[in-house]
Amino acid sequence: MRRKLFGAILALCVGWFQAEAHTAGFIKSPLSQMKLIEDNAELDCEVIGNPIPEVQWWFIEGEDPDEILTQLYDGARDDRVRINATYIDHATSSLMLTNLTLNDTGVYECRASNDPDRNDRWTPPRVKWIRSQANVIVFERATIMTEPNVVSNVTSATLSCNLTNPSSPIKGHFWTRNGVIIKDSQSAKPDAYAEHHIEKVDYHYSGLYTCVFQTEPEANATIEVKVAPHVTAPKHSENANEKDKAVLTCVSHGYPLPTDWFWFKSSEGDDKDPIVNGSDKYEIKNTPNKTTLYVKDLDINQDMGTYHCQGTNDMGSAIDKIELRVRSQLAALWPFLGIVVEVIILITIIFIYEKRRKPDEINDDDDSGSAPLKSNSATNHKDKNVRQRNSN
């Protein structure tokens, strides 16, 4: 009896866990958003289940009982709807709405189900579709009067924005430059007017200035601050070996970036010869903020000299120069040859010194050997005279 009861309980537990394993469930639901006309909105949905559930997106407009449901697909609404989905470990789906209009306002629903009969119209599914909804509200853009619209050909400037029709109460405002918040530009005052002063307009402070009013959603407007490009070479002197390839680089700073890049080589006097891209000798690669010149198969007589890079935008142009020095192929041997010459000279000096020193040493030895002989002869002669006297 106990065994049967235990088996029944175990079967119920196993069945419960299997049912849980097969049930679809959200691990990420789409979030409601407020957007402006022409903005983009993205809704994300992630679902788990076994088997992996199918995910669908639906648009609901109106209210019960008059609500209208429309299934969304990739490319709907004149190709303004994009749906990306993956089914690997679990189901993930993203709905992207581009270039929003007022008609895009409504409820967006993420549906998921892994029931085999989920798409059969005549068979009610055993497990219903699970749903998660998010609201997307699209507002008309607020009118912001900017002064001036574009800044150019001035040494200083004052930028201003005036918000005339906020969509909600203003909580504050701030300024950004190229997407980065400007220090000390944030204000918590509910003012509809914002102002920013630029003391010196140069390439350091050029760019896109945006005034942002903290409403729901945020309202912003952009003012362009334009200057001529600032072109500079990271290295003003380059060294390369003959028959190798030289790489000369120039970069630009400021806004707007150059639309055209040019390279020149100094010739006689102050003349500059333009360099043509795509030849056997030269290759030029350009990006908006950088240009690179490749000089191939270097010749010490033809390629050595001064090269000029020039960047141009609608505000003007700027130029910088690079000195290219070409070393002979034998340049790497000169240090070795210098060491060899030094060794030869040292050996020669030692040889000459030894050659001159040896005769002097031989003469000194001869003199020291003859002196004892002379002394012995004198002694013998003296002894002989003494013996002769004694005999007498």
C-alpha angles and dihedrals in degrees: 000000000000091000091053091048092049091048092051092050091048091050091051091050093049091048091049093051091047090051090050092049091053097046117102118231138176120248092172127025128194117262127225116250141191115214142172127240112281092020123119127241129199126196121191130200131180126185135182129202144121113282095028108263126241115242125212133180123220134183119218121194127177127017136274127319093016099042118134120214121204125180113227124220136181109284097021123142095037092315093305092118119079123182122189119184135174129189109193116114091351138348120281125177133176126196115203120193113192132194093010122217132192089260090064090070111113147078120313116200129200111206127190136180139156096192111129091225096045094117097038108110094199100044117067108227117246089220115039125224112273115224139203122182137200132184122230113194118189120201130193113256115264117243112248119182111211127197116227108010093203130017117210141144094018134112096218136012145188116216122202138181128193119194110207106176113026115191091218139002114304114245096183142300143238141181130241132195115208089342096309120113112247113236115252092010096106119105130180093200117115091235122147090206126075129181135186128184125210110199096192123024108207138122090287092062102030121110142081113327116196128190111209123198114200101231131129100293104015118254120213144167132194132224121194119224107195132191137165113273121272107221122190138164115230087214120031093190128048129184124200139162126250114270090019128105122258122210118206120186136190129180134196133217132192137046129324101026118225117285092197135033127198134185128205137180122216115245131176114332115344095327121124123205114214116237116228118217121232100032125130089257103041138041123180126196119188138191124172093265102027142044128190128195120200116200109196133204094009119223118200093216101040107033105040113102146069121324124195128206120198129191123195134192133163090278098055142282141276134199139200134180139226126200112221118201119191119203124208118253087245092056091096090055096055096082090050093047090049091055091048091051091048091052092049092050091048092050090048092052092049092048093050092046092051092046092055096042099055100067091052091053091050092053091050090053093051093053094050092050098053097052097073091050091055092049093051093051092054091050093050092050091051092051091051092055090050092054092050091054092052093053091054 
